[in-house]
Amino acid sequence: MTSERTFWLASALVLCAALAIASAPWALAMPVLNWIFKPLATLCVIAHAWSRGQDAPVVRRWVLAGLVFSLGGDVALLWPQQGFLPGLVSFLLAHLAYLVAFTRVQRLAARPMAFVAYALVAGFILWRLWPGVPAALQIPVVAYVLCLAAMAAQAAVLWRRGAERGALLALGGALFLASDALLATNKFAGPLPLASLWILGTYWSAQWCIASWLKPR
């Protein structure tokens, strides 16, 4: 039953993601598809996580909290300009929730080199994008990048410490950072070709990996 449920939720996620991505001007140019199917795609991930993690209820609650904050960010970013800062805050809270979940399994920075590596990546991203970041957004962007990098680094810590499904979690953290780096590049450094395909494709892949880290029923 669990594998069948996972199959149908994964199929629904792929369909919703494809329709949300296809709403872009370079595809069907139908914004209404994004308004409907972008939240639905994240709801598929939430449904996937909902039936998992009963062996670790505290971890499960924090992962679900992260997914709900992510859903709030998805809705906010349906308004790319007015919703950018609320969306940034929502996703910052999502990363903090994930970080709390991960630190219930391993202490923060138990493998310091993972944090060093992600600090270098985060610093490089900020260095490349900084000239295009408006002054009003500089502090929120720095705070967001720090939380994102810490979340991804702690996911890598769990993998290196041999946590069950740790490799899947580490992949999720890395994909989340890649997705947000692409989004920031598209916003602050200039439009990317097929931007929504790469940004949303890596984003939902990351969320699915994080949800799948929870132990199945």
N, C-alpha and C positions, 0 to 999 in steps of 0.2 A: 504493500500500500504506500509506503514512504517513497519508494523509487517511482511509482506511478504518479504520485502527487508532484514529485520533483520534476518529472518529465513534462507534465501539463503546465506547471508554473513556469518552467524554463521556456516552453514553447510560447506561452502567453507573453512573457517578457520580450522575447525576440520579436514577436509580431507588433507589440505596442512600441518597442524601441524603433523598429523599422518605420512604422507610420509616423512617429514623432520626428525622426530624422528626415523622412521624405517630405515633411512640411516646409523644408527650407526653400529659399528662392531658386537654388540651383536644381531643385528636383520638381516637386509638384506645386510649390509656391502656394500652399494652403495652410495658413497659420492656425486655422481651427483644429487641424490635426494635432498640432503641438499642444494646444490647450487641453485637448481631451486625453491624448495618449502619453504625454510626458508624465503627468501624475500617475496614470494607470500603470506605467512601467515600474515606477518605484513602489507602488502598492503591491505589485507582483513579488518584488523582493521582500517586502514586509511580510506578505503571506508565507513566503518560503521560510523566513526566519521564525515565524510565529510558532510553528510546530516543532522547532528544534530547541536544544539547549536546556531541556528540563532537568538535566543532571547538574546544572550550574545556574540556578535561577537568578543570582545577582548579575552574573555575566550576561545572561540572556536579556535581562531588563535594560542593561546599559546599551547593548547592541541594538535592541529595539528602539531605545530612545534616540540613538544615533540615526537610525533609519527614519524615524518620524521627523527629527530636525532636518534631515536631508530632503524629505518630502516638502517641508515648509520652504526650504531653499529653492527647490524646483518650482514651486508655485510663485515665489517672489520673482524669480528670474524670467518668468513669462513676460514681465515688463523689464526689458534689458537695461533701460536707463534708470527709471525710478526705483526699480526693485533690486538694483545691484548691491547696494549697501545692506538692506535687510537680508538679501540672499547670502551675502558674505557672512553676516552674523549667524544666520541659521546654520550654515555649513561649519563655521568655527565651533559652534556648540555641538554639532555632530561629531567633529573630530575629538573634542574633549570627552564626549560620551564614549566614543570608541576607545580612547586612551584609558579611561577609567576601567572599561571592560577588560582591556588587555593587561592592565596592571593588577587585576584580581588573580591573574594566572602567574605572572612573573613580575618581580619588582621593576620599577622604572629604570631603564638604562642598565639592565643586568649585563648586557654586552655593549660596553661603551663605544666600540668601533662602529656599530650600526648607527649610533647617533652622530658620530664624527662624519661618517660617509654621507648621511642625509643632510647634515649641516652644510657640507660643501656643495651638495646639489642645490639646496635651498638658496645658499648665498649666490651661486652662479645664476640661478633663475632671477633673483632680485636684481643682481647687477645688470643683467641683460634688459630687464623690463623697466628699471627705475626711471629712466628719462621720460617714459610715456605715462607714468602714474601721476595723476593730478595730486596736488598738495593736500587736498582735503581727504584723499584716500590713502595717503602714505602710511599713517599709523595703523589703520585697520588692515591694510594689506600685509604689513610686516607681522602683525599679530596673527593673522590668518596663516601665513606661510610657516611661522614658527610652530603653530598647533598642528598643521598638516604634516610637516616634516617629523615632528615628535610622534604623531600617530603612526606614520609609515615606518619610522625607526623602531618603535616598540613592537610593531607587527613582525619586523625582521628579527627582533630579539627572541620572540616566541619560537620562530622557526629555528634559529640557531641553538636554542635551548632544548630543541626536540619536542616541542608541544605537538599534540595530535592535530593533524591537518594544518600544521604551522606553515608549511610551504604555500598552501593555498591562501592563508591569511597574509603572508608576506607579499605574495603576488597582488592581492587586493590592495594593500597599502601602496605598492609601487605604481599600480595602475591608477589609483586615485591621484597620486602626485602628478603622473603624466597627464591625466585628464585636465587637472586644474592648471598645469603649466601651459597646455595648449589653449585653454580658455583665456588665460591671462595674456598670452601672446597674441591671440586673435583680437582681444580688446585693447591692449595697450601698445602693441608694436605693429599692428597692421593686419588686415584680413588674411586668413589662411584659406587655401583652396579646400572645398568640401569640409569646412570647419565643423559643422554639426555632426558629421559622420565620425570624425576622429574623437571629438570631445565627448559626445554622448555614448559612443561605442565603448570607449575606455571607462567612462563613468559607471555605466550599468554593469560592465564586467567586474569592476572593482567592488561594487556593492554586492553583487552576487557571490563573489569570493568571500567577502567578509561574513555575509549571512550563512554561507555554507560552512564556515569554520565552526559554527555551533554544532554540537553533536546531534545527529538525527535521533528521533524517538526510537 
